[in-house]
Amino acid sequence: MKKNLAVRFLRSRLSMSLVAVMMASPSVLCAASAEKKELHEIVKNDSALLKKQTESVLSFSASEVYGFSEMADAASALLDSRVAEENTAFVVMGEVNCPGEFELGGRVNLLAAVLAAGGPKVSGSMRRVEVFAGGKSLGEFDLYDFIRQTAPGNDFVFNGGESILVHLAGPRAKITGAVSHPAVYEFRPEEMTLGQVVAMAGGFSDPAAVHKLEILRFVNGSRRVFFGAEVGVNEKILELPVLADDEINVTKLEADRQGYVTLEGLGSPQRFVCSRELQLSDVLKEFSDHEKVALEYAEILREGSANGEYDVLNFSPAAVLGGDKKRDIFLRPGDRVVLFAREWIEKVAPVSVEGLVDKPSTLSFEPDMTVKSVVEACGGIQANGFSEADLFRRELVDGQLKFSHMEINLKLAMEDDPRHNIKLQPFDSLFVGGYGD
């Protein structure tokens, strides 16, 4: 077969990046494929070669997706080492920039063959490249193995007449920040865990540092922090499932945040060196004035998102100090253990009244408080016919805040109906709203 334009094009551009090849190649390579249009259409319509392309494809730019520029570097080295031999003809189809029939001189390997078709589209897979001969599949190949040189570049050499199918890309996730190779990666289903995503990116850029990991996920149309955790030096990453289109942010924590836990709330904050064995009881034992501390409720503030917000972990100091091992958790660097004054919990616990009352207020709890009494204390219901309310209750149960919700008919409550004019508890929140009759 006569050498086509693709051969001259590739040989004259061995030093170009794949992105450049992909931008420049279609007009040249398509000239070659146009000469074989009939064969191309036959192969394109062969359903046996188009099976299994049912995975969703996400939209990423070529500059973000791992493998495009790396493939060019690997393929260039292999192409440079070829020796002149008889031409090898093959067909490349599927998710490539310029599908068609090509012929190259010398020993043709898989990277060179895919690159001859302009490389995969952004929608094309780097992990599922299938080779057919004689109508039968010779197997699927992972271009990541060739790019990373974990598979010999010439372990599959074409004899001529083969067809290469680049499947649609599988699920992708993006990882940014303090890893060796931040990028958008394509994953096999069994690889979709947080630990394997970090490993795919080459691990942490500084293995001797503590890192914060966050999973950002689309929820109700916007990307939000779905999960956040700190990973210590040599600590195993939680094998949490990762979904397609997730973004993982990796932040290296500064040295002054890597080794300390603070105890706050009463008096001056105390600082503790945070070893891997530091538990909540170790910190609480250092606080001697237990008479002033609310032993039924306290909090651990743990940084868990990029905007500086904290995850709140509730616990009972009495339970921890009493030897409850289930609640005596291990602390992490940066944790803030916050204690509350007994007087505040027992005597100054707030009750809030919001919504359509004349004077929305936060009131100090009193034992005989009812729905009717707090509404009257806030000036009564506004004169626009609203007669429904929602009571949100937070109760301390063994050091944990339990949440519940009740619907209140204010008309009946103001008439002293005991089903609705109920007694309030510390931390109750009454929201007045809802149209009445």
N, C-alpha and C positions, 0 to 999 in steps of 0.2 A: 504494500500500500504506500502511496505517496505521502511523504511527510507533510503535515498540514501546518496551518498558521500557529496553532497552539504550541507546537514544538519550538518554533523560532521565538515565539513570545516568551515562553518560560526560560529558555536558555539565555535570553538576553536580559533577564530580570531576576537572576538567582539571588541577588543581594537585597531585593525589595522586601518590605514587610508584607504580610498577607493582607493587611488592610489596604495597602496601596495596590496590591495585585487585584483585590476584589473590586476596587474602584476603577481600575484601568482595564481589566480583562474582558468584561462582557462584550464590548464591541468587537474585539479581536477573536475571542474564543467562540462567540456566537456565529462568526463567519464560518468557522470550521464545522460547528454543529449543524448549520443550515445545509451543508453539503450532504449530511446524513439524516435529513429531516424524517424521511420515511421510516428508517430503522428506529429513530428516536421516538416517534409516535407509537410504534409497535411496542417498544419496551415500556413506554410511559403508561400504556393501557393494560399492561400485564398485571392483573389483580394479584397474582401470586407474589409479585415483587412489592406490592403496596400494602401488605397485611400489617396488622398490629399498630398502625399509626393513629391511635385513639387518645394518646395522652395530650393533655392541655399544653399549649405553648404560650409562654408569657412574653411580654414585650420588653426587651432590654436592648440598649445600644451595643454595637460591636465593640466599642471601647471598654465597656464594663465586663463583657462576658469573657471568662477565662478560656484561652485556647486559640483565639484567632491569631494574635501576633506570635504567640509561642509556637504555633503550628508552622508558621512561615520560617522561623529560625531553624526548627528541626528539619523541615523538608529541604531547606536550602543546603544544609550540610550533606544530606543524603544525595541530592541532585548533583552537587559538585563532584561527588565521588564516583559517579557513574562512568562506565567505560563504554565506548561506542560498540554497539552490537546491532542486531537486526531490530527493526521497529516492533513494538508491542501495541496491539490495538485493544481497546476496552471501552466500555460504556459507563458513564457516571450519570445517575439520575436521582430524583428525590429532592430534598431540601438543599440544593446547591445553587450557586449564582448563575451558572450557565450549563445546564444538563446537556449531554450529547455524547457522541462517539469521538474518541481521541486516539492518537497514537504517539508514543514517545520512543525514543531510541534508548538502548541500554536496558539495565535491570530496573524494572518499574516496581516500586513499593507502594504501599497503601497511601502514605502521606502524599507522595508525588501524584498519584492518580487523582485523589480528591482535590488537590491543589490545581490540577490541570483544568478542573471545572470551575475554577474561581473560588474554591473553598466553600464550606457550608454557609448558608444564609444565617441570619440571626435566629431564624426559626429552626435551623438545622441542628441535629444532635452531634455532639462530639463523642458520645458514649455508645452509640448504636449505629455502627457502619457495617452493613451486611454485604457479603460478597457471594455472588451466584455464578455458577458455571454449569452449562448443560441443563438449565432449568432447575437446578438443585442448589440449596443454600450450602455454602461452605463454612458458614458460621458468622457470628457477629463479632466485631472488633471494637475496642475502646481506644479512641485516639489519644486519650489522656495517657495511656500506657506508653505510646510512642513518643508523645511530647515530653514526658518526664523520663523517658529512656528506661522505664521499668520493663519494657519489652524491646527486643532487638529490632532496630529499624527495618531490617531486611528479612525478618523472619517469615514474611509472606511476600513472595515474588510472583508477579503475574506471568502467565505463559501466553496470554493472548486469548481474546474472546470472552473474558470475564465481564460481569456487570456488577457495579457497585451501587448500592442503595443507601443514601444518607437519610435516616428516619427523621421524623419530627422530634424536636428536643423534648426530653422528659422534664420533670419538675426542676425548677431552679430556685436557688436562694442566694441572697447577697450577704457577704460578710465584710465588715469595714473595721478600721481601727488598728489596734496593736496586734496584728497577726503578720506572719511573714509574707503572705501573698494575698492581700485583700482583693476580692473580685466577686463577680457573679459566677457561681458554679452550677453545673448540672449534676443531678444526683440520681442514683438508682433508688428504688423504693426502700431497700434495706439499709441505705446509707443516711436516711433522713432523721438523724438525731443530732442534738446540739454538739456532742463530743466529736462526731464524725465530720460535721461541718467545719469545726475548728481545725481538725486534723487535715482535712482537704486543703485548707488554706496554709498549711505548713506549720501549724501550731502558733503559740504565742511568740511574738518577736523578742521578748525578754522572758525566758523561762524562769528566771530568778525573782520575778515580781509577782505581786498579787494583782489579779485582774477582775474587773466587773463585766459580766456578760448580760446583755439585754436582747430579748427577742421582740422586734417590732412587727406587728401583724395588722392587716387591714380588718377593721371592725366597724361595721355600719358606715362604710365609705371613707374612713380615715385611718391612717396608720397610727397605732397606739402601742405603748409598751405592754406586752402581754406577760412577760416574765423577766425578772431580774435577780441576779445572784452574784456573789463574789466567790472567786476560786483562788484558794491559797496555793503557795508553791508546792508542786508535786501532788496537789490534790486532784482526784479524779473528777472530771466534769460530769454533771448529772446527765444521764442519757434521756433527756426530754425530747419528745417528738418535735420535729420541725416540719412546717407545711410549705408547699410551693408558694413562692413570692414573699416569704418571710425575709426580714432583714435582721441580721445579727450584728450588734455593735459591741466591740471589745475595747474596753478602756483600761489602760495601765494606771493603777492607783499610785498616788505619790507616796513617798517613803514615810511621811509623817502620819499617813492614814493606814499604813499596812500593819501596824503592830499594837494598836491600842483600842481599849473599850472604856467608855466613860460612864460613871454613875452620877445621875443628876436628880434634881427635884427638891432636895432639902439641904441647905448649906451650900458650900462650895463644891463644884464638880470634882470627883475623884477620877484619876486616870489609872488604868491597869494595863500592863503588858499582856497582849493577847497571844498566848501560845495555842497550839492546836488542842490542848487539853483543858483550856479555860472554860468552866461551866458557870451557869447562872448562880449556883449556890456559892461558888468561890467569891463572887463579887458581893453578894448579899451579906455574907458573913463578915465582911469588912465594915459594914454599917452597924454601929452598936446601939444607936438610939431608937430601938424598935417601938418604944411607946408612942412616939410621934408619927410613926409610919402607918399608913393604911395597909394592913397586911392582907386584905382581901382582894386588892387590885393594884396592878402596876403595868407598865408597858415597856417593850423593847422597840426602839425606833431603828429600823434597818433600811439604809438607802437602797431604793429599788428601781429608780427610773432616771432617765437622762435629764429631766427638768428639776432634779433635786428633791422630789417628793419622797416620803418614807413609807415603807410598809410598817404597819403597826401590829405587833405581836403582844397579845394580852397574857398575863399570868398572875397567879396568886403567890405573893411572897411567902405567905404562911405555908402553902402546900410545898413549895420548893425547900424552904428551911426545915419543913417537917419530914423531909426525906423522900418526897414523891419523885422518883427517877424519871417518870414519863415527862414531867414538866421541867426537869433540870436540864435544859438544852445546852448544847455547846454554842459559845458565842463566836462571832466573826469580827474581824478587824473593822473598826468604824461603828460598831453597834453602840447605841446610847440606851442605857438602862435608866428609866425614869420612874422614880418613886413619888407618891402623893402623900400629903399630910392627912392623917386620920381625921382631923377636924374638918378638912375640906370635903372629904368623902361623906362623913356622917352628918354634918350640920349645914354645909354650904352647897350641897349638891343642887345644881340648877334644874329648873323646870321652865321650858321655853314655850311661849305662845306666839304664833305667827299667823299671817294671813289677814283675813277680813275682820279684824277687831280694831277698835279706835286707837289703841296704843300697844302695838306688838312689843312684848317685853320678855326678858329673862328674869325669872323670879327665884329667890332662894326657897328651897323645899321646906315645907311645913307639914307635920303629920296629918292634919285634917284637910289637906288640899283636895278639891274635887274639880271636875270639868267646869261645873257652874261657877265655883268660886274664882278660878283663875280667869275665866272669861269676864266676869264682873270686875276683877282687879285690873283688867286691861281695858276697861271702859265699855265693855259690851260689844255685841256684834254690830257691825256697820249696818246702817238702815237701807240695805238694798236687797233684802229678801233671802240672803244666803243662810242655810240652816244645816249644813253638813260639815263634818270635820273628820280629820284623820289623826289618830293618836299613835305615835311611834314610840315604842317602849324599848328601853335598853336596861337590861337587868344584869346584875353581877351574880353569876353562878359559878362558884368555885374558881374565881379569878378570871372568868371569861365573860365578855360582854355578849349577851344573847339579845337578838333583835326580834321584835314582833310588831304587828300592825293591827289596829282595830278601827272600824268605821263607827263614828259617833253621830247620832241624830241630835243636833243641838237644840232643836225645838223641844224634844222630849227631855233632854238633859236639863234645860232651864226650867222645866216643870217638875224637877226632882224625881224623874223616873230613874230608879236605881240601876236599870239595865244600861243607861247611857250616862247618867251623872255618877260616874265611877270615881273611886278614890285614886289619886295620882301617886306615883312613886318617883324617887330621885331619878333624874336624867330623862324623864318623860318629855316628849315634844308634841304639842298640839298645834295642828295646822287647820285653820278655819277657812272653809271654802265649800264649793259645791252648791248648785242652785236648789233652793227649797221649793215648796209648793206655792 
